[in-house]
């Protein structure tokens, strides 16, 4: 299990994902990404599919989900 959640705790959608993952008992590594700065780097934009927002969940197999509702579903 190697989930990495690119997040910023002040972001309400990111907090919702963190709460849902805690409720489900899903372990993850939180990677803080400053919106507008870290989320606009070419690496983050490529990883997030061009969306460039938090939260962005990266699974251990390389699968990436970039929308809070999709992550929680």
Protein Blocks (a to p, Z undefined) as FASTA:
>chain_A
ZZdcdddfklmklmmmmmmmmmnopacddddddehilmmgfklmmmnnonopacddddfk
opacfbfklmmZZ
